[in-house]
Amino acid sequence: MLENFLLSLGIMWQGMLGIFAVILLITFLVIFIQWCEKKLPEKPSKNE
């Protein structure tokens, strides 16, 4: 039973680490997109 418990802990940690990595990836992607928008010169819209 202890082996099953340790195996389940290992699987849970892998899953939590994967979710954490995905959250970090999305966060850095959003920061990068915002940084790119600041660097690009704003174009006047045609509607005005």
mmJSON file of the N, C-alpha and C atoms, coordinates in Angstrom:
{"data_MODEL":{"atom_site":{
"group_PDB":["ATOM","ATOM","ATOM","ATOM","ATOM","ATOM","ATOM","ATOM","ATOM","ATOM","ATOM","ATOM","ATOM","ATOM","ATOM","ATOM","ATOM","ATOM","ATOM","ATOM","ATOM","ATOM","ATOM","ATOM","ATOM","ATOM","ATOM","ATOM","ATOM","ATOM","ATOM","ATOM","ATOM","ATOM","ATOM","ATOM","ATOM","ATOM","ATOM","ATOM","ATOM","ATOM","ATOM","ATOM","ATOM","ATOM","ATOM","ATOM","ATOM","ATOM","ATOM","ATOM","ATOM","ATOM","ATOM","ATOM","ATOM","ATOM","ATOM","ATOM","ATOM","ATOM","ATOM","ATOM","ATOM","ATOM","ATOM","ATOM","ATOM","ATOM","ATOM","ATOM","ATOM","ATOM","ATOM","ATOM","ATOM","ATOM","ATOM","ATOM","ATOM","ATOM","ATOM","ATOM","ATOM","ATOM","ATOM","ATOM","ATOM","ATOM","ATOM","ATOM","ATOM","ATOM","ATOM","ATOM","ATOM","ATOM","ATOM","ATOM","ATOM","ATOM","ATOM","ATOM","ATOM","ATOM","ATOM","ATOM","ATOM","ATOM","ATOM","ATOM","ATOM","ATOM","ATOM","ATOM","ATOM","ATOM","ATOM","ATOM","ATOM","ATOM","ATOM","ATOM","ATOM","ATOM","ATOM","ATOM","ATOM","ATOM","ATOM","ATOM","ATOM","ATOM","ATOM","ATOM","ATOM","ATOM","ATOM","ATOM","ATOM","ATOM","ATOM","ATOM"],
"id":[1,2,3,4,5,6,7,8,9,10,11,12,13,14,15,16,17,18,19,20,21,22,23,24,25,26,27,28,29,30,31,32,33,34,35,36,37,38,39,40,41,42,43,44,45,46,47,48,49,50,51,52,53,54,55,56,57,58,59,60,61,62,63,64,65,66,67,68,69,70,71,72,73,74,75,76,77,78,79,80,81,82,83,84,85,86,87,88,89,90,91,92,93,94,95,96,97,98,99,100,101,102,103,104,105,106,107,108,109,110,111,112,113,114,115,116,117,118,119,120,121,122,123,124,125,126,127,128,129,130,131,132,133,134,135,136,137,138,139,140,141,142,143,144],
"type_symbol":["N","C","C","N","C","C","N","C","C","N","C","C","N","C","C","N","C","C","N","C","C","N","C","C","N","C","C","N","C","C","N","C","C","N","C","C","N","C","C","N","C","C","N","C","C","N","C","C","N","C","C","N","C","C","N","C","C","N","C","C","N","C","C","N","C","C","N","C","C","N","C","C","N","C","C","N","C","C","N","C","C","N","C","C","N","C","C","N","C","C","N","C","C","N","C","C","N","C","C","N","C","C","N","C","C","N","C","C","N","C","C","N","C","C","N","C","C","N","C","C","N","C","C","N","C","C","N","C","C","N","C","C","N","C","C","N","C","C","N","C","C","N","C","C"],
"label_atom_id":["N","CA","C","N","CA","C","N","CA","C","N","CA","C","N","CA","C","N","CA","C","N","CA","C","N","CA","C","N","CA","C","N","CA","C","N","CA","C","N","CA","C","N","CA","C","N","CA","C","N","CA","C","N","CA","C","N","CA","C","N","CA","C","N","CA","C","N","CA","C","N","CA","C","N","CA","C","N","CA","C","N","CA","C","N","CA","C","N","CA","C","N","CA","C","N","CA","C","N","CA","C","N","CA","C","N","CA","C","N","CA","C","N","CA","C","N","CA","C","N","CA","C","N","CA","C","N","CA","C","N","CA","C","N","CA","C","N","CA","C","N","CA","C","N","CA","C","N","CA","C","N","CA","C","N","CA","C","N","CA","C","N","CA","C","N","CA","C"],
"label_alt_id":[null,null,null,null,null,null,null,null,null,null,null,null,null,null,null,null,null,null,null,null,null,null,null,null,null,null,null,null,null,null,null,null,null,null,null,null,null,null,null,null,null,null,null,null,null,null,null,null,null,null,null,null,null,null,null,null,null,null,null,null,null,null,null,null,null,null,null,null,null,null,null,null,null,null,null,null,null,null,null,null,null,null,null,null,null,null,null,null,null,null,null,null,null,null,null,null,null,null,null,null,null,null,null,null,null,null,null,null,null,null,null,null,null,null,null,null,null,null,null,null,null,null,null,null,null,null,null,null,null,null,null,null,null,null,null,null,null,null,null,null,null,null,null,null],
"label_comp_id":["MET","MET","MET","LEU","LEU","LEU","GLU","GLU","GLU","ASN","ASN","ASN","PHE","PHE","PHE","LEU","LEU","LEU","LEU","LEU","LEU","SER","SER","SER","LEU","LEU","LEU","GLY","GLY","GLY","ILE","ILE","ILE","MET","MET","MET","TRP","TRP","TRP","GLN","GLN","GLN","GLY","GLY","GLY","MET","MET","MET","LEU","LEU","LEU","GLY","GLY","GLY","ILE","ILE","ILE","PHE","PHE","PHE","ALA","ALA","ALA","VAL","VAL","VAL","ILE","ILE","ILE","LEU","LEU","LEU","LEU","LEU","LEU","ILE","ILE","ILE","THR","THR","THR","PHE","PHE","PHE","LEU","LEU","LEU","VAL","VAL","VAL","ILE","ILE","ILE","PHE","PHE","PHE","ILE","ILE","ILE","GLN","GLN","GLN","TRP","TRP","TRP","CYS","CYS","CYS","GLU","GLU","GLU","LYS","LYS","LYS","LYS","LYS","LYS","LEU","LEU","LEU","PRO","PRO","PRO","GLU","GLU","GLU","LYS","LYS","LYS","PRO","PRO","PRO","SER","SER","SER","LYS","LYS","LYS","ASN","ASN","ASN","GLU","GLU","GLU"],
"label_asym_id":["A","A","A","A","A","A","A","A","A","A","A","A","A","A","A","A","A","A","A","A","A","A","A","A","A","A","A","A","A","A","A","A","A","A","A","A","A","A","A","A","A","A","A","A","A","A","A","A","A","A","A","A","A","A","A","A","A","A","A","A","A","A","A","A","A","A","A","A","A","A","A","A","A","A","A","A","A","A","A","A","A","A","A","A","A","A","A","A","A","A","A","A","A","A","A","A","A","A","A","A","A","A","A","A","A","A","A","A","A","A","A","A","A","A","A","A","A","A","A","A","A","A","A","A","A","A","A","A","A","A","A","A","A","A","A","A","A","A","A","A","A","A","A","A"],
"label_entity_id":["1","1","1","1","1","1","1","1","1","1","1","1","1","1","1","1","1","1","1","1","1","1","1","1","1","1","1","1","1","1","1","1","1","1","1","1","1","1","1","1","1","1","1","1","1","1","1","1","1","1","1","1","1","1","1","1","1","1","1","1","1","1","1","1","1","1","1","1","1","1","1","1","1","1","1","1","1","1","1","1","1","1","1","1","1","1","1","1","1","1","1","1","1","1","1","1","1","1","1","1","1","1","1","1","1","1","1","1","1","1","1","1","1","1","1","1","1","1","1","1","1","1","1","1","1","1","1","1","1","1","1","1","1","1","1","1","1","1","1","1","1","1","1","1"],
"label_seq_id":[1,1,1,2,2,2,3,3,3,4,4,4,5,5,5,6,6,6,7,7,7,8,8,8,9,9,9,10,10,10,11,11,11,12,12,12,13,13,13,14,14,14,15,15,15,16,16,16,17,17,17,18,18,18,19,19,19,20,20,20,21,21,21,22,22,22,23,23,23,24,24,24,25,25,25,26,26,26,27,27,27,28,28,28,29,29,29,30,30,30,31,31,31,32,32,32,33,33,33,34,34,34,35,35,35,36,36,36,37,37,37,38,38,38,39,39,39,40,40,40,41,41,41,42,42,42,43,43,43,44,44,44,45,45,45,46,46,46,47,47,47,48,48,48],
"pdbx_PDB_ins_code":[null,null,null,null,null,null,null,null,null,null,null,null,null,null,null,null,null,null,null,null,null,null,null,null,null,null,null,null,null,null,null,null,null,null,null,null,null,null,null,null,null,null,null,null,null,null,null,null,null,null,null,null,null,null,null,null,null,null,null,null,null,null,null,null,null,null,null,null,null,null,null,null,null,null,null,null,null,null,null,null,null,null,null,null,null,null,null,null,null,null,null,null,null,null,null,null,null,null,null,null,null,null,null,null,null,null,null,null,null,null,null,null,null,null,null,null,null,null,null,null,null,null,null,null,null,null,null,null,null,null,null,null,null,null,null,null,null,null,null,null,null,null,null,null],
"Cartn_x":[0.832,0.0,0.87,1.989,2.879,3.434,3.689,4.202,3.164,1.906,0.845,0.705,0.836,0.731,1.867,3.086,4.228,4.105,3.589,3.386,2.351,1.279,0.251,0.794,1.647,2.259,3.137,3.881,4.719,3.9,2.786,1.919,1.299,0.886,0.286,1.296,2.543,3.544,3.845,3.864,4.096,2.958,1.739,0.595,0.611,0.911,0.954,2.08,3.212,4.331,3.98,3.27,2.848,1.89,0.932,-0.02,0.711,1.656,2.437,3.233,3.816,4.592,3.692,2.483,1.553,1.134,0.872,0.489,1.626,2.862,4.007,4.164,3.971,4.096,3.063,1.821,0.77,1.08,1.581,1.915,3.002,4.062,5.144,4.69,3.79,3.265,2.481,1.655,0.878,1.809,2.831,3.79,4.524,4.903,5.613,4.729,3.455,2.532,2.353,2.213,2.067,3.331,4.495,5.761,5.879,5.454,5.503,4.56,3.394,2.445,2.992,3.758,4.343,5.455,6.2,7.325,6.864,5.747,5.266,4.618,4.907,4.254,2.764,1.98,0.529,0.144,-0.687,-1.165,-2.524,-2.753,-4.079,-5.148,-6.279,-7.349,-8.01,-8.531,-9.133,-10.536,-11.155,-12.531,-12.609,-11.537,-11.588,-11.351],
"Cartn_y":[-1.204,0.0,1.26,1.197,2.358,2.641,1.586,1.776,2.49,2.094,2.752,4.219,4.495,5.872,6.723,6.2,6.944,7.123,6.113,6.221,7.298,7.332,8.352,9.749,9.872,11.176,11.621,10.694,11.026,11.497,10.842,11.236,12.607,12.841,14.138,15.267,15.055,16.108,16.407,15.371,15.605,16.433,16.13,16.882,18.326,18.533,19.895,20.693,20.052,20.732,21.097,20.216,20.502,21.682,21.717,22.833,24.139,24.097,25.284,25.78,24.858,25.237,25.889,25.361,25.94,27.343,27.536,28.863,29.858,29.439,30.325,30.658,29.677,29.896,30.914,30.778,31.717,33.117,33.204,34.497,35.201,34.468,35.075,35.445,34.669,34.974,36.29,36.481,37.721,38.911,38.743,39.826,40.177,39.158,39.391,40.133,39.76,40.425,41.894,42.162,43.546,44.345,43.724,44.394,44.734,43.801,44.042,45.173,45.242,46.309,47.674,47.736,49.014,49.432,48.471,48.793,49.243,48.69,49.057,50.436,51.279,52.601,52.446,53.241,53.149,53.775,53.069,53.585,54.252,55.407,56.029,55.182,55.08,54.264,55.009,54.269,54.868,55.41,54.988,55.402,56.851,57.383,58.746,59.792],
"Cartn_z":[0.0,0.0,0.0,0.695,0.716,-0.681,-1.449,-2.808,-3.679,-3.534,-4.315,-3.926,-2.631,-2.153,-2.723,-2.682,-3.217,-4.729,-5.409,-6.856,-7.174,-6.393,-6.629,-6.332,-5.311,-5.036,-6.206,-6.772,-7.92,-9.101,-9.359,-10.475,-10.205,-8.964,-8.631,-8.8,-8.372,-8.5,-9.96,-10.794,-12.22,-12.82,-12.439,-12.942,-12.478,-11.198,-10.669,-11.315,-11.54,-12.185,-13.627,-14.311,-15.679,-15.735,-14.813,-14.773,-14.468,-13.53,-13.176,-14.381,-15.14,-16.328,-17.375,-17.559,-18.536,-18.107,-16.816,-16.321,-16.543,-16.251,-16.48,-17.963,-18.819,-20.261,-20.745,-20.298,-20.696,-20.164,-18.927,-18.336,-19.139,-19.466,-20.24,-21.651,-22.217,-23.548,-23.526,-22.508,-22.388,-22.17,-21.324,-21.086,-22.378,-23.149,-24.416,-25.415,-25.485,-26.411,-26.017,-24.722,-24.273,-24.557,-24.384,-24.651,-26.137,-26.991,-28.439,-28.836,-28.222,-28.549,-28.146,-27.061,-26.65,-27.605,-28.122,-28.999,-30.381,-30.857,-32.186,-32.145,-33.124,-33.146,-33.429,-32.741,-32.93,-34.268,-35.002,-36.282,-36.06,-36.655,-36.496,-37.175,-36.534,-37.11,-38.269,-39.227,-40.42,-40.145,-39.054,-38.763,-38.299,-37.782,-37.238,-38.298],
"occupancy":[1.0,1.0,1.0,1.0,1.0,1.0,1.0,1.0,1.0,1.0,1.0,1.0,1.0,1.0,1.0,1.0,1.0,1.0,1.0,1.0,1.0,1.0,1.0,1.0,1.0,1.0,1.0,1.0,1.0,1.0,1.0,1.0,1.0,1.0,1.0,1.0,1.0,1.0,1.0,1.0,1.0,1.0,1.0,1.0,1.0,1.0,1.0,1.0,1.0,1.0,1.0,1.0,1.0,1.0,1.0,1.0,1.0,1.0,1.0,1.0,1.0,1.0,1.0,1.0,1.0,1.0,1.0,1.0,1.0,1.0,1.0,1.0,1.0,1.0,1.0,1.0,1.0,1.0,1.0,1.0,1.0,1.0,1.0,1.0,1.0,1.0,1.0,1.0,1.0,1.0,1.0,1.0,1.0,1.0,1.0,1.0,1.0,1.0,1.0,1.0,1.0,1.0,1.0,1.0,1.0,1.0,1.0,1.0,1.0,1.0,1.0,1.0,1.0,1.0,1.0,1.0,1.0,1.0,1.0,1.0,1.0,1.0,1.0,1.0,1.0,1.0,1.0,1.0,1.0,1.0,1.0,1.0,1.0,1.0,1.0,1.0,1.0,1.0,1.0,1.0,1.0,1.0,1.0,1.0],
"B_iso_or_equiv":[0.0,0.0,0.0,0.0,0.0,0.0,0.0,0.0,0.0,0.0,0.0,0.0,0.0,0.0,0.0,0.0,0.0,0.0,0.0,0.0,0.0,0.0,0.0,0.0,0.0,0.0,0.0,0.0,0.0,0.0,0.0,0.0,0.0,0.0,0.0,0.0,0.0,0.0,0.0,0.0,0.0,0.0,0.0,0.0,0.0,0.0,0.0,0.0,0.0,0.0,0.0,0.0,0.0,0.0,0.0,0.0,0.0,0.0,0.0,0.0,0.0,0.0,0.0,0.0,0.0,0.0,0.0,0.0,0.0,0.0,0.0,0.0,0.0,0.0,0.0,0.0,0.0,0.0,0.0,0.0,0.0,0.0,0.0,0.0,0.0,0.0,0.0,0.0,0.0,0.0,0.0,0.0,0.0,0.0,0.0,0.0,0.0,0.0,0.0,0.0,0.0,0.0,0.0,0.0,0.0,0.0,0.0,0.0,0.0,0.0,0.0,0.0,0.0,0.0,0.0,0.0,0.0,0.0,0.0,0.0,0.0,0.0,0.0,0.0,0.0,0.0,0.0,0.0,0.0,0.0,0.0,0.0,0.0,0.0,0.0,0.0,0.0,0.0,0.0,0.0,0.0,0.0,0.0,0.0],
"pdbx_formal_charge":[null,null,null,null,null,null,null,null,null,null,null,null,null,null,null,null,null,null,null,null,null,null,null,null,null,null,null,null,null,null,null,null,null,null,null,null,null,null,null,null,null,null,null,null,null,null,null,null,null,null,null,null,null,null,null,null,null,null,null,null,null,null,null,null,null,null,null,null,null,null,null,null,null,null,null,null,null,null,null,null,null,null,null,null,null,null,null,null,null,null,null,null,null,null,null,null,null,null,null,null,null,null,null,null,null,null,null,null,null,null,null,null,null,null,null,null,null,null,null,null,null,null,null,null,null,null,null,null,null,null,null,null,null,null,null,null,null,null,null,null,null,null,null,null],
"auth_seq_id":[1,1,1,2,2,2,3,3,3,4,4,4,5,5,5,6,6,6,7,7,7,8,8,8,9,9,9,10,10,10,11,11,11,12,12,12,13,13,13,14,14,14,15,15,15,16,16,16,17,17,17,18,18,18,19,19,19,20,20,20,21,21,21,22,22,22,23,23,23,24,24,24,25,25,25,26,26,26,27,27,27,28,28,28,29,29,29,30,30,30,31,31,31,32,32,32,33,33,33,34,34,34,35,35,35,36,36,36,37,37,37,38,38,38,39,39,39,40,40,40,41,41,41,42,42,42,43,43,43,44,44,44,45,45,45,46,46,46,47,47,47,48,48,48],
"auth_comp_id":["MET","MET","MET","LEU","LEU","LEU","GLU","GLU","GLU","ASN","ASN","ASN","PHE","PHE","PHE","LEU","LEU","LEU","LEU","LEU","LEU","SER","SER","SER","LEU","LEU","LEU","GLY","GLY","GLY","ILE","ILE","ILE","MET","MET","MET","TRP","TRP","TRP","GLN","GLN","GLN","GLY","GLY","GLY","MET","MET","MET","LEU","LEU","LEU","GLY","GLY","GLY","ILE","ILE","ILE","PHE","PHE","PHE","ALA","ALA","ALA","VAL","VAL","VAL","ILE","ILE","ILE","LEU","LEU","LEU","LEU","LEU","LEU","ILE","ILE","ILE","THR","THR","THR","PHE","PHE","PHE","LEU","LEU","LEU","VAL","VAL","VAL","ILE","ILE","ILE","PHE","PHE","PHE","ILE","ILE","ILE","GLN","GLN","GLN","TRP","TRP","TRP","CYS","CYS","CYS","GLU","GLU","GLU","LYS","LYS","LYS","LYS","LYS","LYS","LEU","LEU","LEU","PRO","PRO","PRO","GLU","GLU","GLU","LYS","LYS","LYS","PRO","PRO","PRO","SER","SER","SER","LYS","LYS","LYS","ASN","ASN","ASN","GLU","GLU","GLU"],
"auth_asym_id":["A","A","A","A","A","A","A","A","A","A","A","A","A","A","A","A","A","A","A","A","A","A","A","A","A","A","A","A","A","A","A","A","A","A","A","A","A","A","A","A","A","A","A","A","A","A","A","A","A","A","A","A","A","A","A","A","A","A","A","A","A","A","A","A","A","A","A","A","A","A","A","A","A","A","A","A","A","A","A","A","A","A","A","A","A","A","A","A","A","A","A","A","A","A","A","A","A","A","A","A","A","A","A","A","A","A","A","A","A","A","A","A","A","A","A","A","A","A","A","A","A","A","A","A","A","A","A","A","A","A","A","A","A","A","A","A","A","A","A","A","A","A","A","A"],
"auth_atom_id":["N","CA","C","N","CA","C","N","CA","C","N","CA","C","N","CA","C","N","CA","C","N","CA","C","N","CA","C","N","CA","C","N","CA","C","N","CA","C","N","CA","C","N","CA","C","N","CA","C","N","CA","C","N","CA","C","N","CA","C","N","CA","C","N","CA","C","N","CA","C","N","CA","C","N","CA","C","N","CA","C","N","CA","C","N","CA","C","N","CA","C","N","CA","C","N","CA","C","N","CA","C","N","CA","C","N","CA","C","N","CA","C","N","CA","C","N","CA","C","N","CA","C","N","CA","C","N","CA","C","N","CA","C","N","CA","C","N","CA","C","N","CA","C","N","CA","C","N","CA","C","N","CA","C","N","CA","C","N","CA","C","N","CA","C","N","CA","C"],
"pdbx_PDB_model_num":[1,1,1,1,1,1,1,1,1,1,1,1,1,1,1,1,1,1,1,1,1,1,1,1,1,1,1,1,1,1,1,1,1,1,1,1,1,1,1,1,1,1,1,1,1,1,1,1,1,1,1,1,1,1,1,1,1,1,1,1,1,1,1,1,1,1,1,1,1,1,1,1,1,1,1,1,1,1,1,1,1,1,1,1,1,1,1,1,1,1,1,1,1,1,1,1,1,1,1,1,1,1,1,1,1,1,1,1,1,1,1,1,1,1,1,1,1,1,1,1,1,1,1,1,1,1,1,1,1,1,1,1,1,1,1,1,1,1,1,1,1,1,1,1]
}}}
